[in-house]
Each structure stands twice: as structure tokens, then as C-alpha cells.
Amino acid sequence: MTRTPTPTTRQDWLDLLESTRLPAAMWVDGEWAQARGGATLPLVTPRDGSVLVHLPAADEGDVDRAVRGARQAFLDRRWAGLEPRERGEILIRWADLLDRHRDELALLVAMEMGKPVVTARSVELRTTINLIRWYGELADKLMDESPRGRGEAVALVTREPLGVIAAITPWNFPMTLSTFKVPAALVAGNSVVLKPASQSPLSMLRAAELAHQAGVPAGVFQIVTGSGSVTGAALGRHPDVATLTFTGSTDVGKQLLGYAAESNAKPVWLELGGKSPNIIFPDAPDMAKAIETAAWAIHFNSGQMCTAGSRLIVHESVRDTVVAGVVEHLAALRIGDPLDPATQFGPLSSERHRREVLAEVTSGISSGAKLVHGSDSPRTGPGWYVDPAVFVDVDPDSRLAQHEIFGPVLSVLTFSDEESAVRIANNSDYGLGSSVWTADLARAHRMSRAIEAGVVWVNCFEEGDSSVPFGGRKLSGHGSDKSVHGLEKFTALKTTWIALT
């Protein structure tokens, strides 16, 4: 099959948009489906505020249909009964199809949540495709256990699929964060019902159709659309959901724990918010790189990341140099249309989210912190655009330093020694990502052990691949996505003891 050349100009992407079918239904039992009552929700693009499409607003009955279909698919073993190698081969074919449709999927991501299309193609799709392929290649390489040394018995410890897995995922990385969960649950032999964020379901709806084309049987991978308060709650309360995995806000994560308690006490695995410390020591091996990365860590994805480096903790001797460099990088950003390949910084996800972010900037100004870059006013024109904001003289206990703004707002704090750097870094209810810049290997080890976070990057930020786990501590949640460990929450241990006498 000859591949169409990747668009290289804004007009090329607009032309592709004209010829691209936008999903306008849920994916249930291997086909497109509407809500039984006909209710829909408008999908608004942050690019210019226009309505792209109306999608079904699933109610309890729609969710029940999807879960029952997934449960039946699990019970009749149309997927779980395949050899692991066969499941893996299907996942690899799915990854291949996603790669073949990479431009189309990147366009959907850009339109639904405002990510620059070049970033969507080179980062979001790369991670998505690689992770699905990685789990596909892992499928027949997993081993059960048989403890040795038994003379009169054989003991087997096996991991078995749980049944129906519900996954609820956020809008900021609609494909990446869904595939942190879906392929691991599938390769283990489960069925999956996914509820993507109501702001950004298009890319995963198309991905589900491609999964079916790759060979995932009908009912094994379902997608329902709708609001968190109705659709998400129905998934959380459904008694046939064996496990729920969620990435999103802390408040919603707590609600889901409550829904589980109200129903069948299902395990709920949470990856929640963050307020990641990015610590720069004077002996950073490449100070220019540390500064450039600190700017990237707050502007990438328009700051809408749970791991955004929103607390820049800098040694007092280099603060002014670091801040000046960060501001210089942010001031040079190309802010604009996500379909323009030159754009580096797109809009925020919604008008409401922009109001919330700008209100936090206003609050920061009122608190006495000094705003050295950015504004609490929106950028003019259509779409939900802002300028990234940088604050100095931030009180470590203030809202600026403690609250997850989930936008491009950077708080700069200073420290005098290693002990104070650790104290400031751990002064947070969150514990997801963190970073340390130092040329001292012993210090790097000490800091990585002392920082209360699930991930510590040393002399880099937001690095890793499919082979390493990703998860948090404290209010950032529990459990891990990615890697072999990502399978643990989607399987149950079974002990079989066979007497030989």
C-alpha cells in the first residue's frame, strides 16, 4: 500500500481535515452505536471554538449494554481463549494500522484538544504505537511460577485475566494515556470498556475501529462517550466491571473510589495530579540544557500535563540566570493554530479551562509573587489561547506552589543546600514526577532516594520508554502503567497445589 505523503504546510493539514471522517458514534460490539435515548454532547475544538461534531451521551443503559457485551466476549473466550502469541500478533497489527493512519490520527488529536499537530504526530502517536507494539511483542514471553523443592506436591502460581476492565482517561493525551492501559489489559486476556474524556474522544474512537480491523473481536474493546457525572459514574458503579483504572483529577479519583465502595468493591487504580519539582543545582552538567528543558517542561502541551515541571526549584546562586533563560525561551515560542506546523504552543483545552488558569495567575499576582512573564489576560482572537506565565518570589506554602493549575504557570522557588531542596520538593500533597540536575553522581542518588515521587529524572525531564513503569505516590495515586508491571492490576494471582501422593 502506497502511503500518502505527510502534510508539510497548514493548508495541507486543512485539506486533510476536509477529507477526514470525524467519528460521531460510540464503538460497541464491533460497530458504531448511538445512545439509546438519542442524547448527544457537542464537541468543541479549542482551535477556534467551533463545534466539530455531536457525540452520544451514554446513560446507564448504554453503559450496561457495553459492559454486558464485553462480559459476554470474556466469558465465551473469543479473546481470552486465544494463544498469547495470537493476541500479541493482533496488537502488533493494530500498531501497524495506527502507524499507517498516523497523519489522520494526529489531525484528530490536534482538532479535539488543541495539541500542535506536529507534536501529536511525532510524540503522541509515537508513544501510542510503540507501547501497543511493545505489549504485543511481550505477549508470549510472560512466565508463571512453580516454586521448587517440593517432593510430594507441585505448586503453580498463575496470573489470570479478571474479566471486564473499565478505563477512564483524560483529554490532555487522549491516545497516549489510553494506551498506557488498554493494550496491557488486552494482552492479559481481558475485555475493555474505555470512556475517553468528553473533550477528546475522536482519536480513540478511530483507534478502536482500527483495532477491530486488526483482528480484535467484537465486544472485546468497547468505547462509550459522555459525561463523567453520568457515563463515568455508571462505569464506576457497574457490578460486572472487575477493575477500574483511571487517569485524571484527584477529585474525580476520589469519587470513583466511592462508586466502587457503593457497588462491588472493585479495585480502582488511580493516576492523579502532580506538582512536579524540577531541581537545578549550580553544577548541572549542561546549564543551557537545564534552562531550555525547564521552559519546555512548563510549555509542552500548553502546560496541561500531570507531570509538568510547574515548580522550578533553583539554587539561589543561579536563580537569576535560570529565570532569565527560561523567560527568553518562553518569549520566543510560536503560539498559534495547532494545524500550522510552525506552532510550538497551542490553545488550552476549553474556554472554561482558560478562565480557570487565568484566575490562578490573577490570584498569584494578588498573593505577592512577582510575575516576570505572561499575563492574566487571554490572547485576542478565536480559540482558547494564553501566554505562559512565570512567577518568582513564590512562597513554598502558597497556592501557586501547592495547587495543580494544569496550565502553563511556572512557580520559581530557591534553595540554599541539598537538604532544603529536598524539603521544598517534598512539601506537596502530590508525588508523581520530579527532576534533578547535577553532575554529582552521589548527590543524584541521594536526591532520587529522598524525593517522594514515582519517577525521578536526572539531568533530563519526561524521559522513559515502554519498559519502565509510570505511577505516583500520595495524592498522585497508586499503581503503575507501562512496563511488565502495568499488567499486574489487570490480572489476579491463583495458587494451584497438586498433591503427588
N, C-alpha and C positions, 0 to 999 in steps of 0.2 A: 504494500500500500504506500503510495507516494504521499509524503506529508506536506501540507500547505506551509509555506514559509511563515515564520513567526512575524507578527506585525512589528514594525520598527518606528512608526510615527503615530501621533494622536489620531490622525484621520484613518490610519489602518485599523486601529482598535475600534473606532466608531463604526467603520464598515463591518467589522466582525460582529459588533453589537447588533447591527441591523439584521444580520443573518442568523443570529443565535436565538434558539427557543428558550424562553425562560420557564422553568418548571412552575406549574400553577396547581399542583395537587400533592397529596401525600403519597408515599410509596408503601403499599400494604399488600401482602400476599402476591408479590411479583407483578403488581400493576398499579397504575395511578388511581387514586381514590379521593373523593371529596368527603367533607364532613357530612354525616347523615342528616343534620338539620340545615345544611347549606350555608352555615355561618362562615364568614371569611374575615381576614385581617389584612389591611393594606401593608405592603412592603415599600418603605420609602428609602430612596437612595440618599446617603449623606452627601453625595457628589453635588447635587443641586436641589434636593428637597422634593423631587418629583416622585410619584407613585410608579413603581416598576410593574407590580403585579399584585393581585389579591390571592392570598393563600388560605387554605382551610383552617378554621379554628376548631380543633378537635375537642369534643367534650368527653365525659366519662365513657359513654357508649362507644365512641370512636377508639378511645384508648383500649377499652376492653376487647374490641374486635382485633386490634393489632396484637395485643398480648396473647389472646387466645390462639391467633394464627401462629405466633411464634412458639407458643407452648406445644401446639399440635406438631409443628415442624420438629421440635425437640423430641417429642415422645415417639414419633414414627421413625426417628433416626435417619431422616433423609440427609442430614448433615453430620450429626454426631456419629453415625454408623459408617461413615467413610473412613478409609485408612488415613492416618495423619498425613502421609505423603500426598494423598489426593487433595485434602483440604489445603495443604501448602501450595500445591500447583495451581489451584484455583485462585488463591490470594496473589500469587505471582502474576497470573494472567490479568487479574484486576489491576495490579500496579502497572502493568504494561499498557492497559487501556487508558488508565489515568494519564500516563505519560503521553500517549497518542493524542489525548484531548486536553493537553496541558494549557494551551492558549485559551480555549473556551472556558475552562475551569478558573483560570486566573482572572479572566474577564468577569465571571460571576462573583468571585470574591471581591474584586475592586468595586463592582457596582453595588453589592449588598452591604458592605461595611466600610468602604472608602479607602482600603489599603491601596497604595500605588501599584498599578498593575504589574510593573516590572518586579517589584518586591514580591507580589503574590506569586508570580511565575517562578522566580529564582529561589525564594525562601520557603513560602508556604507549600507550594506544590512539591518542591524537592524533598522537604521533610516528610510530607504525606506519602509520597511514592516510595521513598527509601524505607520508611517504617513498615508499610504494608508488605513490601518485598522481604524485609528482614524477618518478619514473623512467618511469612510463607516459607522462607528457607530454613527456619528453625523447626518447622512442624514435626519432622520425623527424627529430630535429634534430642528430644526430651526423654529423660530416663526416670523410671520409677525406682523404688528401693527394695532391697531384700537384705535385712540385717544378717550378718554372717555368724557362724559359731553355734548354730542350733543343731543338735544331734538328733532330736526326736520331733522336730517341727520345722516347718517352713513359714517364715513371716514375710508378708508382702505389704508394702506401703505404696498405695497408688493415689494419683490425683485424678479426680473425675470432674467433668463439667457439671455446672449447677443447674442449668435449665435456661430460663429467660433472664437475660441481663438487661436492665434499663440503664441507659446512658443519657444524661442531660448535660449539654455542652454550651459554652458561651459564644458570644458574637465576635470576639476580637481576633481569634484564629479559628474560623469556622471549620476548616478542614484539618489542620494540624491537631487541634485539641480533641477532635472527634476520633482521629486515627491514633491518638495516644491510647484509646480504649477499645475501639471496635475490632481491629484485627487480632488483638490479644484475646478478646473474648471469643471471637470466631475460631481461631486456630485451636483453642482449647475444646471446641465442640459445642459451644453454647449457641442459642439463638439470641438476637439482639434487637431491642426496640430503642431507637435513638430519637430523642427530642432535641433538635438543634435550637438555638436561640431564635426567637421570633423575628429578630432583626436581620438574621443572616442564614436562612436555611437553603438557599438556592444551590450552592455548590455541593452540599452533601446529598441533596435530593438527586442531582445529576450523577453523583458518585455512586449512589445506591442503584440507579438504573444500570450503570456500567458494571457494578458488582454482579448483578443478575446476568448480564451478557457474558461475564467471565465464567459463570457456572455456579454462583451461589444460589441455591434453590429458593423458590418462592417461600415466603414466610420466615426464612432464616434471618434476614436483615430487613427490618421494618423501620420506616421513618414517619413519625406523626408531627404535625405542626400545630402551633397555637401558643397561647399564653402560659407563663409559668404558673399563674394562680389557678388555672383550670386544668390544662393539659399536663403540666408538670406535677401538679398535686395528685391527679388521677394516677399517674405512673407511680408516684411515691407511695400511694395507699393501696395499690393493686396487690391482692394476695397471691397472685401467680408470678409475680416478679421475685426472683430468688435473691438478687443482689442489685443494688443501685449504685452507680458511680457518677459523680458529679464534679464538674469544674465550674466555678463561678464565685459569687459573692458569699461572704461569711454569713450574712443574714439568711439567705436562701438555703445555705447548707444546714443551718440550724433548723429551719422549717422542715427540711427533708428528713432529718433525724426524728422529728416529731411525727411525721407521717408514717415512718417505719414503725415507731412505737405504737401508733394507733392501729396498725394492721397486723402484719405477720412477723414483726421484729426482724425484718430483713437487714443484713449488713448494708451500711451506707458508707461508701468510700469517698472522701472529700479532698479536693484540691481547691483551696480557697484563696484569699487575698494575700498581699505581700506589701512590704515596705522595705525593699532590699537596700542594705548598706553597701556602698561602694567605697572602699577604704584605700586612700592613696598615701603611702609613706614617701618621705623625701628620696629614698633610694630606689624608687621604681626604676626597673631596668631600662624603660623607654618612656620618659615622661611625656613626650609628644603623643605617643600611642595611648597612654593612660588618659590624657586630656581628650583626645579625639573619641575614645571609647566611652568616656563619661558623658560626652554630648550625645553620642549615639544611643546610649543606654536610657536616655530620657526622651529622645525624639523618635526612636524607632517605633513604628506602628502608632504614631502620634501619641506616644506615652501610654497607650492603652494595653498594658501588659501587667500581669500579676508579679512578674519578676523585674519590672522597670527599676533602674537604678535611681530611685527617687530621693534617696538620702546619700549625698556625696559627702563623705567624712574624710577631711583632708588635714594633713599635718599643718600646724599653724605657720610653719616656716615657708610653705609653698602655696598657701591658700590663694594669695593674690594672683600668682602666676597661673594656677589651675583655673580659677574663676574666669580670668581674662581670656584664656584659651577656649574654655567651654562656650563662653558668650560669643566669641569670634566664630566658632563652628556653627552655632545655632543661628547667628545672624546671616550666615551665608546660605542657609537652607533654601532650596527651591520649594515653595509652598504653592500647591495648586491642584489642578484637575488630576485625579488618580489615573485617568486614561492617557495622560501626557507622559511619555517615557522619561522626560526630564524631571518629573516631580519626585521629590525626596520625602515630602511631608504632606499627607493628605488630610482630609477633614476628620473631625470627631464623628462618632457613630450616629448621633442624633442631635436634634435641636435641644432636647431636654438635657442630654449629657453635656452639651456645650454650656448650657446655663449653669449646671452644677459645677463644672470645672472652673468657670469664670467666677462663680460665687466664692470658691475656695481661694482664688487669687485675691479677690477683694478682702476676704477675711484675713489672709496672710498679711496684706498691707496694713490692716487695722491692728494687727497683733504687735506691730513694731518691727517686724522683719523688714529688711531693705530689698525692694525689687530692683534688680540691676539689669534685667532684660525681660521683655514681654509686656503684657498689658492685661487689665481685667475687662477689656472691651473686645467684642468679636471683630474679625476681619470683615470688611464690607463685601457685598456680593452674594450670590446664591451659594448654598451649601453651608456646612457647619464647621467653618474654619476658625482657628485661633493661632496666635503666636505662642511658641514655647516660653515659659516663664522661669526665671532663675531668682531665687531668694538667697541672701546672705544674712548673717547675724540672726540665725534661726535658733530659738530656744529648743533644746532637745526634747523638752516635755510638752511643747506646743502642739496644736492641732496640725500645723504644717508638717511637723516631724513625725507625727504619730498616725494620722489618718490616711488611709489609702485613697488618694484622689483619683487614681486611674486615668490620668491625663498627663500632659507634658509640663509638669510643675516640679521643679528641682529645688530641694532644700539643701543648702550647704552648711555643714557643721564642721567645727575644727577640734583637733585633739593635740595633746602635748606629748603623749607617750603611748606605748603599746597597751598598757592597762586601761587608759582612758578610752582608747579606740574601741576595745572590746566592750567596755561598759556602755558606750554610746550605741554601738552596733546592736547589742542585746536589749537595749531599752526600747522594746517594741513588743506588742502582742502577737506579731507575726514572726514567721521563721521559714521563709521559702528559699529565695536566692540570696547570694552575697558574693562579694568580690574583694580581693586583697591584692594590692600592687606593691611588691617589694623584691629586691634582689637577694635578700637574706633567706636562705633555704630554711634555716631553723625557725626563723620568725614565721615564715609561710606555714610551716607545720603547726607551730603553736597557735597561730590565729585560726587555722582551719579547724583545729580541735576545740577552740574556745568559743567560736561563733555558733550560736543556736540557730542553725538553718539546715534545710535538707540538702542544699547544694552550695558549695564554696568554689568559686572560680579564682584561680591565682594567675595574675598578670594577663587576664582576659575577662570577658563578660559574655554570658549567654552562650557558652560553648558546650559541646557534647554531641553524642550520636545515639543511634538506636540501642546500643549495647549497655548504656548506663541508665540507672533509674532516676526518675524525677518525682519529687514529692516534698512535703513540708512538715513543719512541726508547729506546735502551739495553735493559734487561730488560722494558720495556713493549711491546716488539715492533717490527714494521715493516709498512709498507704502510698504506693508508688505506681506511676505509669512508666511505660517503656521497659526495655530490657527483659531478661528472663523473669525478673521479679514482678513485672507487670502482669504475669499470668496468675500470680498467687491469689489475687482477690476474685478471680473468675473460676476457681477450682476448689474442690473440697478433698481433704485427705481421708482415705479409707484404709483401715488396717484389716488384713485377712490373715488369720492364723490357722495353719493347716497341720494338724497332728499327723505324724507319720507312724504312730504305733497304735 
